[in-house]
Amino acid sequence: MSQNNHKVEYTTVSIPKPLAEKIKERMKGTGFSSVSAYVTYVLRQVLSSIEEEERNKQAFTKEEEEQVKQRLRDLGYLD
């Protein structure tokens, strides 16, 4: 049986002490063992949400796209 030896590297991020204290209060009862673990979880959630919003963004809805195409056809720009 092979073990998964993916080692995650970490870096240090400094935050103001008052913010760290607020985070400690907020994480009570969550099961997180450290501010670092909690902040990592929250940042992953935020980034995931932003990335999903970006994937779902479209310049035009399908209906708007069809209207633009039809207008371009009417003007002779598209066949």
PyMOL Python script that loads the backbone (N, CA, C, O; Angstrom):
from pymol import cmd

cmd.read_pdbstr("""\
ATOM      1  N   MET A   1       0.859  -1.170   0.000  1.00  0.00           N
ATOM      2  CA  MET A   1       0.000   0.000   0.000  1.00  0.00           C
ATOM      3  C   MET A   1       0.905   1.232   0.000  1.00  0.00           C
ATOM      4  O   MET A   1       1.821   1.333   0.816  1.00  0.00           O
ATOM      5  N   SER A   2       0.649   2.163  -0.910  1.00  0.00           N
ATOM      6  CA  SER A   2       1.474   3.374  -0.968  1.00  0.00           C
ATOM      7  C   SER A   2       0.819   4.481  -0.155  1.00  0.00           C
ATOM      8  O   SER A   2      -0.401   4.648  -0.156  1.00  0.00           O
ATOM      9  N   GLN A   3       1.666   5.225   0.533  1.00  0.00           N
ATOM     10  CA  GLN A   3       1.153   6.345   1.305  1.00  0.00           C
ATOM     11  C   GLN A   3       1.197   7.597   0.464  1.00  0.00           C
ATOM     12  O   GLN A   3       2.069   7.757  -0.391  1.00  0.00           O
ATOM     13  N   ASN A   4       0.266   8.470   0.707  1.00  0.00           N
ATOM     14  CA  ASN A   4       0.204   9.741   0.007  1.00  0.00           C
ATOM     15  C   ASN A   4       1.152  10.706   0.710  1.00  0.00           C
ATOM     16  O   ASN A   4       0.871  11.149   1.823  1.00  0.00           O
ATOM     17  N   ASN A   5       2.268  11.034   0.071  1.00  0.00           N
ATOM     18  CA  ASN A   5       3.286  11.873   0.698  1.00  0.00           C
ATOM     19  C   ASN A   5       3.246  13.301   0.196  1.00  0.00           C
ATOM     20  O   ASN A   5       4.294  13.905  -0.030  1.00  0.00           O
ATOM     21  N   HIS A   6       2.068  13.846   0.018  1.00  0.00           N
ATOM     22  CA  HIS A   6       1.938  15.243  -0.399  1.00  0.00           C
ATOM     23  C   HIS A   6       2.133  16.121   0.830  1.00  0.00           C
ATOM     24  O   HIS A   6       1.271  16.191   1.706  1.00  0.00           O
ATOM     25  N   LYS A   7       3.265  16.777   0.878  1.00  0.00           N
ATOM     26  CA  LYS A   7       3.548  17.648   2.017  1.00  0.00           C
ATOM     27  C   LYS A   7       3.154  19.068   1.649  1.00  0.00           C
ATOM     28  O   LYS A   7       3.615  19.613   0.646  1.00  0.00           O
ATOM     29  N   VAL A   8       2.308  19.654   2.459  1.00  0.00           N
ATOM     30  CA  VAL A   8       1.856  21.017   2.233  1.00  0.00           C
ATOM     31  C   VAL A   8       2.826  21.960   2.924  1.00  0.00           C
ATOM     32  O   VAL A   8       3.150  21.784   4.099  1.00  0.00           O
ATOM     33  N   GLU A   9       3.279  22.947   2.197  1.00  0.00           N
ATOM     34  CA  GLU A   9       4.157  23.948   2.790  1.00  0.00           C
ATOM     35  C   GLU A   9       3.309  25.110   3.293  1.00  0.00           C
ATOM     36  O   GLU A   9       2.257  25.415   2.731  1.00  0.00           O
ATOM     37  N   TYR A  10       3.770  25.740   4.336  1.00  0.00           N
ATOM     38  CA  TYR A  10       3.044  26.847   4.940  1.00  0.00           C
ATOM     39  C   TYR A  10       3.897  28.105   4.958  1.00  0.00           C
ATOM     40  O   TYR A  10       5.123  28.052   4.862  1.00  0.00           O
ATOM     41  N   THR A  11       3.227  29.217   5.082  1.00  0.00           N
ATOM     42  CA  THR A  11       3.890  30.500   5.251  1.00  0.00           C
ATOM     43  C   THR A  11       3.229  31.210   6.424  1.00  0.00           C
ATOM     44  O   THR A  11       2.167  30.799   6.891  1.00  0.00           O
ATOM     45  N   THR A  12       3.843  32.246   6.883  1.00  0.00           N
ATOM     46  CA  THR A  12       3.305  32.996   8.013  1.00  0.00           C
ATOM     47  C   THR A  12       2.648  34.278   7.520  1.00  0.00           C
ATOM     48  O   THR A  12       3.201  35.000   6.691  1.00  0.00           O
ATOM     49  N   VAL A  13       1.466  34.544   8.044  1.00  0.00           N
ATOM     50  CA  VAL A  13       0.752  35.785   7.749  1.00  0.00           C
ATOM     51  C   VAL A  13       0.480  36.455   9.088  1.00  0.00           C
ATOM     52  O   VAL A  13      -0.002  35.814  10.023  1.00  0.00           O
ATOM     53  N   SER A  14       0.784  37.717   9.178  1.00  0.00           N
ATOM     54  CA  SER A  14       0.553  38.456  10.424  1.00  0.00           C
ATOM     55  C   SER A  14      -0.755  39.227  10.333  1.00  0.00           C
ATOM     56  O   SER A  14      -1.055  39.861   9.321  1.00  0.00           O
ATOM     57  N   ILE A  15      -1.518  39.157  11.405  1.00  0.00           N
ATOM     58  CA  ILE A  15      -2.753  39.938  11.484  1.00  0.00           C
ATOM     59  C   ILE A  15      -2.713  40.730  12.791  1.00  0.00           C
ATOM     60  O   ILE A  15      -2.022  40.333  13.729  1.00  0.00           O
ATOM     61  N   PRO A  16      -3.432  41.822  12.863  1.00  0.00           N
ATOM     62  CA  PRO A  16      -3.459  42.609  14.098  1.00  0.00           C
ATOM     63  C   PRO A  16      -4.009  41.780  15.265  1.00  0.00           C
ATOM     64  O   PRO A  16      -4.912  40.966  15.078  1.00  0.00           O
ATOM     65  N   LYS A  17      -3.470  41.987  16.452  1.00  0.00           N
ATOM     66  CA  LYS A  17      -3.901  41.233  17.636  1.00  0.00           C
ATOM     67  C   LYS A  17      -5.394  41.377  17.918  1.00  0.00           C
ATOM     68  O   LYS A  17      -6.042  40.387  18.260  1.00  0.00           O
ATOM     69  N   PRO A  18      -5.965  42.588  17.786  1.00  0.00           N
ATOM     70  CA  PRO A  18      -7.417  42.685  18.026  1.00  0.00           C
ATOM     71  C   PRO A  18      -8.229  41.791  17.072  1.00  0.00           C
ATOM     72  O   PRO A  18      -9.247  41.223  17.468  1.00  0.00           O
ATOM     73  N   LEU A  19      -7.783  41.671  15.843  1.00  0.00           N
ATOM     74  CA  LEU A  19      -8.471  40.795  14.892  1.00  0.00           C
ATOM     75  C   LEU A  19      -8.313  39.335  15.313  1.00  0.00           C
ATOM     76  O   LEU A  19      -9.270  38.564  15.248  1.00  0.00           O
ATOM     77  N   ALA A  20      -7.121  38.959  15.738  1.00  0.00           N
ATOM     78  CA  ALA A  20      -6.887  37.589  16.202  1.00  0.00           C
ATOM     79  C   ALA A  20      -7.789  37.265  17.392  1.00  0.00           C
ATOM     80  O   ALA A  20      -8.306  36.153  17.499  1.00  0.00           O
ATOM     81  N   GLU A  21      -7.976  38.229  18.277  1.00  0.00           N
ATOM     82  CA  GLU A  21      -8.853  38.015  19.434  1.00  0.00           C
ATOM     83  C   GLU A  21     -10.307  37.829  18.994  1.00  0.00           C
ATOM     84  O   GLU A  21     -11.016  36.981  19.534  1.00  0.00           O
ATOM     85  N   LYS A  22     -10.744  38.612  18.026  1.00  0.00           N
ATOM     86  CA  LYS A  22     -12.114  38.457  17.502  1.00  0.00           C
ATOM     87  C   LYS A  22     -12.288  37.083  16.871  1.00  0.00           C
ATOM     88  O   LYS A  22     -13.325  36.439  17.025  1.00  0.00           O
ATOM     89  N   ILE A  23     -11.253  36.645  16.158  1.00  0.00           N
ATOM     90  CA  ILE A  23     -11.312  35.327  15.519  1.00  0.00           C
ATOM     91  C   ILE A  23     -11.392  34.236  16.582  1.00  0.00           C
ATOM     92  O   ILE A  23     -12.166  33.289  16.441  1.00  0.00           O
ATOM     93  N   LYS A  24     -10.600  34.360  17.642  1.00  0.00           N
ATOM     94  CA  LYS A  24     -10.643  33.376  18.737  1.00  0.00           C
ATOM     95  C   LYS A  24     -12.047  33.282  19.327  1.00  0.00           C
ATOM     96  O   LYS A  24     -12.531  32.188  19.616  1.00  0.00           O
ATOM     97  N   GLU A  25     -12.692  34.419  19.501  1.00  0.00           N
ATOM     98  CA  GLU A  25     -14.060  34.423  20.026  1.00  0.00           C
ATOM     99  C   GLU A  25     -15.020  33.753  19.049  1.00  0.00           C
ATOM    100  O   GLU A  25     -15.866  32.954  19.450  1.00  0.00           O
ATOM    101  N   ARG A  26     -14.886  34.077  17.779  1.00  0.00           N
ATOM    102  CA  ARG A  26     -15.794  33.548  16.766  1.00  0.00           C
ATOM    103  C   ARG A  26     -15.629  32.041  16.591  1.00  0.00           C
ATOM    104  O   ARG A  26     -16.599  31.344  16.292  1.00  0.00           O
ATOM    105  N   MET A  27     -14.418  31.534  16.771  1.00  0.00           N
ATOM    106  CA  MET A  27     -14.169  30.118  16.502  1.00  0.00           C
ATOM    107  C   MET A  27     -14.530  29.205  17.672  1.00  0.00           C
ATOM    108  O   MET A  27     -14.451  27.983  17.545  1.00  0.00           O
ATOM    109  N   LYS A  28     -14.923  29.778  18.806  1.00  0.00           N
ATOM    110  CA  LYS A  28     -15.313  28.948  19.951  1.00  0.00           C
ATOM    111  C   LYS A  28     -16.452  28.018  19.552  1.00  0.00           C
ATOM    112  O   LYS A  28     -17.438  28.435  18.945  1.00  0.00           O
ATOM    113  N   GLY A  29     -16.291  26.758  19.906  1.00  0.00           N
ATOM    114  CA  GLY A  29     -17.324  25.776  19.621  1.00  0.00           C
ATOM    115  C   GLY A  29     -17.321  25.259  18.196  1.00  0.00           C
ATOM    116  O   GLY A  29     -18.207  24.492  17.819  1.00  0.00           O
ATOM    117  N   THR A  30     -16.350  25.660  17.399  1.00  0.00           N
ATOM    118  CA  THR A  30     -16.313  25.216  16.004  1.00  0.00           C
ATOM    119  C   THR A  30     -15.500  23.944  15.808  1.00  0.00           C
ATOM    120  O   THR A  30     -15.633  23.273  14.784  1.00  0.00           O
ATOM    121  N   GLY A  31     -14.665  23.610  16.778  1.00  0.00           N
ATOM    122  CA  GLY A  31     -13.824  22.431  16.637  1.00  0.00           C
ATOM    123  C   GLY A  31     -12.452  22.737  16.063  1.00  0.00           C
ATOM    124  O   GLY A  31     -11.599  21.853  15.982  1.00  0.00           O
ATOM    125  N   PHE A  32     -12.236  23.972  15.667  1.00  0.00           N
ATOM    126  CA  PHE A  32     -10.914  24.342  15.167  1.00  0.00           C
ATOM    127  C   PHE A  32      -9.965  24.470  16.351  1.00  0.00           C
ATOM    128  O   PHE A  32     -10.328  24.983  17.409  1.00  0.00           O
ATOM    129  N   SER A  33      -8.740  23.990  16.148  1.00  0.00           N
ATOM    130  CA  SER A  33      -7.777  23.968  17.249  1.00  0.00           C
ATOM    131  C   SER A  33      -6.883  25.196  17.294  1.00  0.00           C
ATOM    132  O   SER A  33      -6.177  25.417  18.277  1.00  0.00           O
ATOM    133  N   SER A  34      -6.910  25.995  16.234  1.00  0.00           N
ATOM    134  CA  SER A  34      -6.043  27.178  16.216  1.00  0.00           C
ATOM    135  C   SER A  34      -6.642  28.261  15.331  1.00  0.00           C
ATOM    136  O   SER A  34      -7.465  27.995  14.455  1.00  0.00           O
ATOM    137  N   VAL A  35      -6.209  29.478  15.583  1.00  0.00           N
ATOM    138  CA  VAL A  35      -6.624  30.601  14.737  1.00  0.00           C
ATOM    139  C   VAL A  35      -6.185  30.335  13.304  1.00  0.00           C
ATOM    140  O   VAL A  35      -6.924  30.612  12.360  1.00  0.00           O
ATOM    141  N   SER A  36      -4.988  29.800  13.145  1.00  0.00           N
ATOM    142  CA  SER A  36      -4.456  29.521  11.814  1.00  0.00           C
ATOM    143  C   SER A  36      -5.357  28.557  11.040  1.00  0.00           C
ATOM    144  O   SER A  36      -5.655  28.789   9.868  1.00  0.00           O
ATOM    145  N   ALA A  37      -5.788  27.482  11.691  1.00  0.00           N
ATOM    146  CA  ALA A  37      -6.659  26.505  11.031  1.00  0.00           C
ATOM    147  C   ALA A  37      -7.994  27.138  10.654  1.00  0.00           C
ATOM    148  O   ALA A  37      -8.511  26.901   9.561  1.00  0.00           O
ATOM    149  N   TYR A  38      -8.548  27.936  11.551  1.00  0.00           N
ATOM    150  CA  TYR A  38      -9.830  28.591  11.290  1.00  0.00           C
ATOM    151  C   TYR A  38      -9.716  29.586  10.142  1.00  0.00           C
ATOM    152  O   TYR A  38     -10.559  29.601   9.245  1.00  0.00           O
ATOM    153  N   VAL A  39      -8.675  30.418  10.166  1.00  0.00           N
ATOM    154  CA  VAL A  39      -8.479  31.418   9.110  1.00  0.00           C
ATOM    155  C   VAL A  39      -8.249  30.726   7.768  1.00  0.00           C
ATOM    156  O   VAL A  39      -8.758  31.184   6.745  1.00  0.00           O
ATOM    157  N   THR A  40      -7.493  29.633   7.758  1.00  0.00           N
ATOM    158  CA  THR A  40      -7.272  28.879   6.523  1.00  0.00           C
ATOM    159  C   THR A  40      -8.603  28.393   5.961  1.00  0.00           C
ATOM    160  O   THR A  40      -8.853  28.515   4.762  1.00  0.00           O
ATOM    161  N   TYR A  41      -9.454  27.845   6.819  1.00  0.00           N
ATOM    162  CA  TYR A  41     -10.765  27.369   6.386  1.00  0.00           C
ATOM    163  C   TYR A  41     -11.607  28.509   5.813  1.00  0.00           C
ATOM    164  O   TYR A  41     -12.189  28.377   4.736  1.00  0.00           O
ATOM    165  N   VAL A  42     -11.668  29.615   6.530  1.00  0.00           N
ATOM    166  CA  VAL A  42     -12.477  30.755   6.088  1.00  0.00           C
ATOM    167  C   VAL A  42     -11.963  31.297   4.756  1.00  0.00           C
ATOM    168  O   VAL A  42     -12.756  31.579   3.857  1.00  0.00           O
ATOM    169  N   LEU A  43     -10.658  31.443   4.621  1.00  0.00           N
ATOM    170  CA  LEU A  43     -10.097  31.955   3.365  1.00  0.00           C
ATOM    171  C   LEU A  43     -10.389  31.015   2.203  1.00  0.00           C
ATOM    172  O   LEU A  43     -10.679  31.472   1.097  1.00  0.00           O
ATOM    173  N   ARG A  44     -10.317  29.718   2.438  1.00  0.00           N
ATOM    174  CA  ARG A  44     -10.653  28.758   1.367  1.00  0.00           C
ATOM    175  C   ARG A  44     -12.111  28.923   0.945  1.00  0.00           C
ATOM    176  O   ARG A  44     -12.427  28.883  -0.244  1.00  0.00           O
ATOM    177  N   GLN A  45     -12.995  29.106   1.921  1.00  0.00           N
ATOM    178  CA  GLN A  45     -14.413  29.291   1.610  1.00  0.00           C
ATOM    179  C   GLN A  45     -14.636  30.566   0.801  1.00  0.00           C
ATOM    180  O   GLN A  45     -15.381  30.567  -0.179  1.00  0.00           O
ATOM    181  N   VAL A  46     -13.991  31.642   1.216  1.00  0.00           N
ATOM    182  CA  VAL A  46     -14.138  32.928   0.521  1.00  0.00           C
ATOM    183  C   VAL A  46     -13.605  32.820  -0.901  1.00  0.00           C
ATOM    184  O   VAL A  46     -14.272  33.239  -1.847  1.00  0.00           O
ATOM    185  N   LEU A  47     -12.412  32.265  -1.056  1.00  0.00           N
ATOM    186  CA  LEU A  47     -11.820  32.139  -2.392  1.00  0.00           C
ATOM    187  C   LEU A  47     -12.653  31.236  -3.287  1.00  0.00           C
ATOM    188  O   LEU A  47     -12.823  31.519  -4.473  1.00  0.00           O
ATOM    189  N   SER A  48     -13.170  30.155  -2.728  1.00  0.00           N
ATOM    190  CA  SER A  48     -14.017  29.250  -3.500  1.00  0.00           C
ATOM    191  C   SER A  48     -15.267  29.976  -3.993  1.00  0.00           C
ATOM    192  O   SER A  48     -15.676  29.811  -5.142  1.00  0.00           O
ATOM    193  N   SER A  49     -15.861  30.770  -3.128  1.00  0.00           N
ATOM    194  CA  SER A  49     -17.051  31.534  -3.490  1.00  0.00           C
ATOM    195  C   SER A  49     -16.751  32.545  -4.596  1.00  0.00           C
ATOM    196  O   SER A  49     -17.526  32.681  -5.542  1.00  0.00           O
ATOM    197  N   ILE A  50     -15.639  33.244  -4.477  1.00  0.00           N
ATOM    198  CA  ILE A  50     -15.246  34.230  -5.493  1.00  0.00           C
ATOM    199  C   ILE A  50     -14.985  33.544  -6.825  1.00  0.00           C
ATOM    200  O   ILE A  50     -15.422  34.022  -7.871  1.00  0.00           O
ATOM    201  N   GLU A  51     -14.268  32.416  -6.785  1.00  0.00           N
ATOM    202  CA  GLU A  51     -13.960  31.693  -8.019  1.00  0.00           C
ATOM    203  C   GLU A  51     -15.232  31.196  -8.695  1.00  0.00           C
ATOM    204  O   GLU A  51     -15.343  31.242  -9.920  1.00  0.00           O
ATOM    205  N   GLU A  52     -16.189  30.722  -7.905  1.00  0.00           N
ATOM    206  CA  GLU A  52     -17.449  30.255  -8.483  1.00  0.00           C
ATOM    207  C   GLU A  52     -18.212  31.405  -9.125  1.00  0.00           C
ATOM    208  O   GLU A  52     -18.768  31.252 -10.212  1.00  0.00           O
ATOM    209  N   GLU A  53     -18.241  32.556  -8.458  1.00  0.00           N
ATOM    210  CA  GLU A  53     -18.901  33.731  -9.036  1.00  0.00           C
ATOM    211  C   GLU A  53     -18.254  34.112 -10.361  1.00  0.00           C
ATOM    212  O   GLU A  53     -18.946  34.447 -11.322  1.00  0.00           O
ATOM    213  N   GLU A  54     -16.934  34.061 -10.409  1.00  0.00           N
ATOM    214  CA  GLU A  54     -16.221  34.409 -11.640  1.00  0.00           C
ATOM    215  C   GLU A  54     -16.541  33.424 -12.758  1.00  0.00           C
ATOM    216  O   GLU A  54     -16.681  33.821 -13.915  1.00  0.00           O
ATOM    217  N   ARG A  55     -16.656  32.129 -12.417  1.00  0.00           N
ATOM    218  CA  ARG A  55     -16.997  31.120 -13.430  1.00  0.00           C
ATOM    219  C   ARG A  55     -18.407  31.339 -13.965  1.00  0.00           C
ATOM    220  O   ARG A  55     -18.681  31.092 -15.139  1.00  0.00           O
ATOM    221  N   ASN A  56     -19.295  31.802 -13.097  1.00  0.00           N
ATOM    222  CA  ASN A  56     -20.690  31.971 -13.483  1.00  0.00           C
ATOM    223  C   ASN A  56     -20.977  33.295 -14.171  1.00  0.00           C
ATOM    224  O   ASN A  56     -22.062  33.499 -14.716  1.00  0.00           O
ATOM    225  N   LYS A  57     -19.998  34.192 -14.142  1.00  0.00           N
ATOM    226  CA  LYS A  57     -20.204  35.495 -14.778  1.00  0.00           C
ATOM    227  C   LYS A  57     -20.221  35.345 -16.289  1.00  0.00           C
ATOM    228  O   LYS A  57     -19.421  34.609 -16.866  1.00  0.00           O
ATOM    229  N   GLN A  58     -21.127  36.040 -16.907  1.00  0.00           N
ATOM    230  CA  GLN A  58     -21.182  36.115 -18.359  1.00  0.00           C
ATOM    231  C   GLN A  58     -21.419  37.568 -18.716  1.00  0.00           C
ATOM    232  O   GLN A  58     -22.134  38.286 -18.016  1.00  0.00           O
ATOM    233  N   ALA A  59     -20.812  37.993 -19.812  1.00  0.00           N
ATOM    234  CA  ALA A  59     -21.009  39.367 -20.261  1.00  0.00           C
ATOM    235  C   ALA A  59     -22.478  39.587 -20.613  1.00  0.00           C
ATOM    236  O   ALA A  59     -23.049  40.638 -20.321  1.00  0.00           O
ATOM    237  N   PHE A  60     -23.076  38.585 -21.241  1.00  0.00           N
ATOM    238  CA  PHE A  60     -24.479  38.664 -21.652  1.00  0.00           C
ATOM    239  C   PHE A  60     -25.183  37.379 -21.263  1.00  0.00           C
ATOM    240  O   PHE A  60     -24.566  36.317 -21.191  1.00  0.00           O
ATOM    241  N   THR A  61     -26.487  37.486 -21.013  1.00  0.00           N
ATOM    242  CA  THR A  61     -27.284  36.280 -20.880  1.00  0.00           C
ATOM    243  C   THR A  61     -27.436  35.700 -22.274  1.00  0.00           C
ATOM    244  O   THR A  61     -27.147  36.375 -23.262  1.00  0.00           O
ATOM    245  N   LYS A  62     -27.883  34.470 -22.363  1.00  0.00           N
ATOM    246  CA  LYS A  62     -28.087  33.845 -23.679  1.00  0.00           C
ATOM    247  C   LYS A  62     -29.085  34.663 -24.506  1.00  0.00           C
ATOM    248  O   LYS A  62     -28.911  34.844 -25.711  1.00  0.00           O
ATOM    249  N   GLU A  63     -30.118  35.148 -23.845  1.00  0.00           N
ATOM    250  CA  GLU A  63     -31.132  35.949 -24.542  1.00  0.00           C
ATOM    251  C   GLU A  63     -30.522  37.239 -25.087  1.00  0.00           C
ATOM    252  O   GLU A  63     -30.773  37.615 -26.232  1.00  0.00           O
ATOM    253  N   GLU A  64     -29.717  37.914 -24.259  1.00  0.00           N
ATOM    254  CA  GLU A  64     -29.070  39.150 -24.712  1.00  0.00           C
ATOM    255  C   GLU A  64     -28.109  38.874 -25.862  1.00  0.00           C
ATOM    256  O   GLU A  64     -28.026  39.651 -26.813  1.00  0.00           O
ATOM    257  N   GLU A  65     -27.386  37.765 -25.769  1.00  0.00           N
ATOM    258  CA  GLU A  65     -26.455  37.396 -26.837  1.00  0.00           C
ATOM    259  C   GLU A  65     -27.201  37.190 -28.152  1.00  0.00           C
ATOM    260  O   GLU A  65     -26.749  37.638 -29.206  1.00  0.00           O
ATOM    261  N   GLU A  66     -28.338  36.513 -28.085  1.00  0.00           N
ATOM    262  CA  GLU A  66     -29.127  36.286 -29.299  1.00  0.00           C
ATOM    263  C   GLU A  66     -29.662  37.601 -29.865  1.00  0.00           C
ATOM    264  O   GLU A  66     -29.721  37.776 -31.082  1.00  0.00           O
ATOM    265  N   GLN A  67     -30.050  38.520 -28.986  1.00  0.00           N
ATOM    266  CA  GLN A  67     -30.529  39.824 -29.449  1.00  0.00           C
ATOM    267  C   GLN A  67     -29.419  40.594 -30.159  1.00  0.00           C
ATOM    268  O   GLN A  67     -29.658  41.219 -31.192  1.00  0.00           O
ATOM    269  N   VAL A  68     -28.216  40.551 -29.610  1.00  0.00           N
ATOM    270  CA  VAL A  68     -27.079  41.232 -30.241  1.00  0.00           C
ATOM    271  C   VAL A  68     -26.778  40.595 -31.589  1.00  0.00           C
ATOM    272  O   VAL A  68     -26.554  41.297 -32.575  1.00  0.00           O
ATOM    273  N   LYS A  69     -26.773  39.264 -31.634  1.00  0.00           N
ATOM    274  CA  LYS A  69     -26.505  38.575 -32.902  1.00  0.00           C
ATOM    275  C   LYS A  69     -27.559  38.927 -33.944  1.00  0.00           C
ATOM    276  O   LYS A  69     -27.238  39.171 -35.108  1.00  0.00           O
ATOM    277  N   GLN A  70     -28.822  38.952 -33.517  1.00  0.00           N
ATOM    278  CA  GLN A  70     -29.885  39.287 -34.458  1.00  0.00           C
ATOM    279  C   GLN A  70     -29.726  40.713 -34.964  1.00  0.00           C
ATOM    280  O   GLN A  70     -29.927  40.977 -36.149  1.00  0.00           O
ATOM    281  N   ARG A  71     -29.374  41.612 -34.096  1.00  0.00           N
ATOM    282  CA  ARG A  71     -29.164  43.009 -34.505  1.00  0.00           C
ATOM    283  C   ARG A  71     -28.010  43.104 -35.493  1.00  0.00           C
ATOM    284  O   ARG A  71     -28.097  43.838 -36.478  1.00  0.00           O
ATOM    285  N   LEU A  72     -26.928  42.367 -35.241  1.00  0.00           N
ATOM    286  CA  LEU A  72     -25.793  42.358 -36.176  1.00  0.00           C
ATOM    287  C   LEU A  72     -26.193  41.750 -37.516  1.00  0.00           C
ATOM    288  O   LEU A  72     -25.730  42.202 -38.563  1.00  0.00           O
ATOM    289  N   ARG A  73     -27.052  40.724 -37.494  1.00  0.00           N
ATOM    290  CA  ARG A  73     -27.563  40.149 -38.749  1.00  0.00           C
ATOM    291  C   ARG A  73     -28.391  41.191 -39.496  1.00  0.00           C
ATOM    292  O   ARG A  73     -28.241  41.374 -40.704  1.00  0.00           O
ATOM    293  N   ASP A  74     -29.272  41.874 -38.753  1.00  0.00           N
ATOM    294  CA  ASP A  74     -30.124  42.894 -39.362  1.00  0.00           C
ATOM    295  C   ASP A  74     -29.306  44.011 -39.998  1.00  0.00           C
ATOM    296  O   ASP A  74     -29.717  44.596 -40.999  1.00  0.00           O
ATOM    297  N   LEU A  75     -28.155  44.302 -39.417  1.00  0.00           N
ATOM    298  CA  LEU A  75     -27.284  45.355 -39.952  1.00  0.00           C
ATOM    299  C   LEU A  75     -26.345  44.844 -41.041  1.00  0.00           C
ATOM    300  O   LEU A  75     -25.598  45.615 -41.644  1.00  0.00           O
ATOM    301  N   GLY A  76     -26.395  43.522 -41.287  1.00  0.00           N
ATOM    302  CA  GLY A  76     -25.577  42.960 -42.353  1.00  0.00           C
ATOM    303  C   GLY A  76     -24.178  42.549 -41.941  1.00  0.00           C
ATOM    304  O   GLY A  76     -23.353  42.227 -42.796  1.00  0.00           O
ATOM    305  N   TYR A  77     -23.897  42.552 -40.652  1.00  0.00           N
ATOM    306  CA  TYR A  77     -22.563  42.166 -40.186  1.00  0.00           C
ATOM    307  C   TYR A  77     -22.405  40.654 -40.037  1.00  0.00           C
ATOM    308  O   TYR A  77     -21.288  40.141 -40.096  1.00  0.00           O
ATOM    309  N   LEU A  78     -23.493  39.948 -39.846  1.00  0.00           N
ATOM    310  CA  LEU A  78     -23.462  38.488 -39.727  1.00  0.00           C
ATOM    311  C   LEU A  78     -24.385  37.884 -40.768  1.00  0.00           C
ATOM    312  O   LEU A  78     -25.400  38.470 -41.145  1.00  0.00           O
ATOM    313  N   ASP A  79     -24.012  36.702 -41.219  1.00  0.00           N
ATOM    314  CA  ASP A  79     -24.865  35.975 -42.179  1.00  0.00           C
ATOM    315  C   ASP A  79     -25.850  35.107 -41.460  1.00  0.00           C
ATOM    316  O   ASP A  79     -26.650  34.422 -42.099  1.00  0.00           O
TER     317      ASP A  79
END
""", "prot")
cmd.dss("prot")
cmd.show_as("cartoon", "prot")
cmd.util.cbc("prot")
cmd.orient("prot")
